[in-house]
Amino acid sequence: MKRLCLAIGMFLLAGPPFTALGQTGTLPQDGVDARADSAEFAGQLGQVNPLVRQRAAEALARLAAGDQRKVVEGYQLQEKNKGVRLALDWALHRMGKAETLFRIVRELNSSRHDQAAGYLKQLDSANLLYPFLKQNGNPARVTVGLLEALGELGNGETLEMIKPLRDSFVPRVAEAAEVAIERLETRIAQTETTTPSRPRTVSTAERPSPEHTWDSSSERTAGTAGVSPAVPALSSLTRHCVTILS
């Protein structure tokens, strides 16, 4: 029994931290720990390797590290690598500098199309892209990139907005519109399927009598505040182990 108690004690001391609902601590945010030091990533913006600089800028964007905005603005002005500069623009947008979105959209018409489209798919709302989609004379690659992002971000309003583009004669635009519409329709259908229905109202005649409800009441008491019924038993076992070991 003493060995069992020692094993339980070592587990409780060495085990991972748990929340009240039994979940482990802070989870990473898109591969970047939410507790990460933004100053560390800001320091990497001065590295020689452009890939390191780009990854650092993207990490700051995920953290929305507004405390590093001045630093990022300084590096963006002097950055020569276009891919890194695009990542810095994305970081600045996430930090609240809205005007950088124009530069990100413009990069859709470049060799950095996929990088820019990837950033646009992470926007908080499809509404931010509507003004760009409505502009006349957009290069085909810009419209295609916008449709790619809207297919990920949009809703029913977006769907109606892009349907006319299925008839576009601009190369690749009609195809991109079809793909975006298919994705939107699939996601909207899934959302409607998973929407919970309104709970049925129980009439007075259908309500169970008090003698049939004591079991569920005791179960609710045991599960209050997300505490598992097994927790009191574990606490009791721990106290018993302390008594034996002492």
Buried (B, 14 or more C-beta within 10 A) or exposed (E): EEEEBEEBBEEEEEEEEEEEEEEEEEEEBEEBEEEBEBEEBBEBBEEEEBEBBBBBBBBBBBBBBBEBBEBBBEBBEEBEEBBBBBBBBBBBBBBEBEEBBEBBBBBBBBEBBEBBBBBBBBBEEBEBBBEBBEEEEBEBBBBBBBBBBBBBBBBEEBBEBBBEBBEBEEEEBBEBBBBBBEBBEEBBEEEEEEEEEEEEEEEEEEEEEEEEEEEEEEEEEEEEEEEEEEEEEEEEEBEEBEEEEE
